[in-house]
């Protein structure tokens, strides 16, 4: 398990947040996170609340401790590294019960100060940038906020897409049965994706496309491709009956049923290329994972 319960000798009568900050030298943001998420306990395993005074000789903190399953960085530089994430791997744990995520590998390889610069969906494979220290984390995250990266994805979609297509519209929550599902709309958040067909497989009636997002909305590429009639193969949320989508989200959809209803056991969307300038150096980084090409041409 990635969360390990660690024991610390405490000071009776001291407020818990002061003890974390002053005596354990934990950074303010992390100390607040530990307390607000009930990850600091007394000897009776009762979680502390803010401003509560310590009344036992020891306290326990549930700390994230990364472990490896053999996934190594694709590339490593002084301040950051690059992982080629496989499909169906979450980048970050969603609860204490998450047994393994990309963050496990990040902390295992680079220590507790390392973190993600950005996120991609669990089912999307491909490139993820990892910050190796707090200084690079701030800069690299700010660059994503300021849209200083060029990103490109590969996707396998239904049908034949014959020409380059620019999809520009607004996205908002669908607001129906499937809570995570987005839709194109006349309101919401503005979004823009350029889609370029690369090859057409007439036997399977599928097209390999390059998708270049100029904004970073939730499920943007998936919604945009579905909105022009080219759903991504294997997508268990868009272009699928609510019953199937709900079963997928509840982890009740087996691979056989999913293949039957969506066309594949996984979402065929792959983060293939990143370009950015960091400390006066331009980086142009490509994925080495060719699973999507094998799937298209086989």
N, C-alpha and C positions, 0 to 999 in steps of 0.2 A: 504494500500500500504506500502511496506517495506521502501521506500525512503521518508523521511520527510524533508521538507524545514525549516531549523532552521535559525533564525535571530541573528546576532551579531553586537554590536556597533563597528564601524570601526575607523581607523585613516586615515584621508584624506592625500594624498600625499605619503603614504607608499606603497612600492611594495607588491603586493598581497601575494607572497610566503613568504616574510619576516614577514608579519602580521600573517599568519597562523602558522609559526614556532615560532616566538618570543612572540607574544601576546596571541594566542590561544593555544600555547604549543602542536601543532599537530606534530606528528612524521614526519620526512622528507619524508619517503616513502609514507605515507598516504597523506601528503600535495601535493606532486607531482601528486599522483593519482587523487585527487580532481580536480586539475587544468587541467591536461591533458585530463580528461574525461568530462570536461565542467560541473562540479558540483558545481562551486562557481560563484555566481551571484551578480551584483550590484542591486540597488533599482529598476532599470528598467527591471530586469530579463535578463540582458545581461551577458553572461558568461565571466569571466576574462580569459586572456591568460597570459602566463608566462612573468614576468617582467613588467606587466601592473600596473600602479599606481592607488590606490583607489581614486575615485573622489566623493564618496557618504558617508553619515554618517553611513550607515549600509551596511552589506553584508549578503548574504544568502548562506548556504551550504546544498546541498541535501545529507543528511546522512542516511545510512542504519540503520533502527531500527527494530529489530526482533519482531515478534509476534508469538503466538502459535495457533495451531489447535488441541492441545491435545496430540501431540507426545512427549513422555517422554524418557529420556535416558534408555537404557537397563541396563547399569552398570555405576557407577561413582567412580573414584579414585581421589587422591589428585591433580594430574596434568593433567589428561585426563579423558574422558568419552567415552562411546560406545553407538551408536544409531543402531537400527535395522531398516534400511530404507525400507519403502514400495516401491513397484514398481510404476513407473510413477511419481516419485518425484525427481526433479532436486536437486542436492546437493548445487548448487550455482546459484544466479540469473544471467541471461544472458543479461538483460537490465533493465532499470528503470521500464519497464512495466511488469516484472516478479512479479506476485502477491504473490507467496509463494514458498519457497524452504527450504531445510533442514537447510540452514544458518539462516533462521528466527528462528527456534527452538533452534539452537545453541546459538545465541545471546540473545534470550529470557531467556534461562535457565542459561547462564554463563557469559553474559555481552559482551561488544564490543571488548575485547581482546581475546575472544575465536575464534577458527578457525578450519577448516578442516585440518587433517594431510594428507589426500589423497582424491581421488575422485573415484566414480564409476558411470557408465552410469545411466541416469534417469530411464531406464526400468529395470535395474538390481536391485534386492532387496538385502537386507542383511546388513552386518556389515560395519560401518564407524567409524573410530577413530576420536575423537574431542579433540583438544588441548585447555586447559582451560586458558593458559597464554602464553606470548611470548617466555619464556624460553623453555617450553615444546614443543611449536610449532617448534622451530628450530631443536631440537633434534629428535622429532618424524618424521618430514619431511625428515631430513637427513638420517634417518634409512630407509625410503622408497627408497631414491636415492641409498643408499649403499646396497639395497636388504637384509636387516637384518630381514625381516618378512617372515614367512611361511604362505602362503594363500591357501585356498581350497574353491572351488565352487561346488555347485550342479547344474546339468542341466538335462533337459529332452530332449532327441534327437530322431530324426526319425530313425526307423530301429533297428536292433539288433546288438549291439557291443559285441563281444564274449570274447575279451581278453584285458588286459592292453595294451595301445598303447602310444608310445612316438612320439610326433610330433615336429620335429625340422626343421625349414626352415627360409626363410627370408620373411618379410612382407613389402609391399609398397602400396602406393595409386594406386587404379585401373586405375585412369586417364581417366575415361569415363564419362557417364552421371551423375552418382551418386557420388558426390564429396567426401562424407565421407567413401565410400566403400573401404575396403582394399583387397589385394589379396596376395597369396603366390607367391614367385618369386625366381629368381636366384640372385637377388640383393635386396638392401633395408636394413632393420634392422633385425638382427638375433633374433629368437624367439624360445622358447621351452615350451611345455605344455605336462604334463603326464596325460593321461585320463584312469580312471579305471571304468569299468562297475560294478554297484551295484545290479541292478535288471532289469529284462526284463518283460514287459507287453505284452504277446502274443496277447491278444485281440485287443489292440490298435497299436501293432507293434512299441512300443517306449521303450527306455532304459533310466533308471536313472543312471547318471554317476557322478563321482567325477572328477573334473578338477583341476589340480595343476599347476598354471603358474609359471615358473621360470624366466620369463621376464615379463615386463609390457607394451606391445605394444597396440596401439589402436585396440579395437575389437578383441584382440588376441584369446581368447577362442572361440568366435563366428566364426572367420575365420578358425581356425584350425579344429574345428569340421565339418564345412561345407566342408573343403578341403578333408576330409576322407569319405565323403558321409553321414554324420550324422548331418544334420542341426538342430539347436536348435528349438524346437517347439515355434511358435509365433514370430520368427525373421522376422521383416518386411523389412530387407535390404539384407540378404544373402539367395541365392536360390530362389529369388523372381523376377518377371518381373520388369523391370525398372519403368514401369508405376505405379505399386503398391508401390514400394519404394519411388518414387517421391511424390506420394499422401500422404504417411506417413510423410515424412519430411516436407511437406507443411501443415501438420495438416488437411488434407482433406480426410483421410481414416477413415471411421466410423467403429465401433466395429464389426458390422455384416459382412462387406466386409473383414475386416482384418481376422476375424475368418475363413471365407470361404477360403481365400488365404494362410494364414500362419498356420492355425490349432489352433489358440488361440487369445485371446484379449490382451495378454501380452507376453513378452519374458520370457521363463522359464529358467532363469539363476539367481542363488542366491549365494551371498557371505556368506559362511556358517561358516568359521573357520579362526581365526588369532592367530598366535603364535609369540611372540617376547620377548626380554629381555630389561627391562627398569629399570635403577637404581638398577642393581643387583637382580632384581626380574623377573622370567619368568612368562609370562601371556599366558594362553591357553584359548581362548575365543570362545564360540560357539553361533550361532544364536538360538533364541527360536521361530523363525517364521517357522511354519511347512506347509505353504501353498503349497510349491512345492511337499511335500510328499502326501498331500491330493489330489492334482491334479493327481499325478502319479497313486495312488492306487484306486481312486474312480471309 
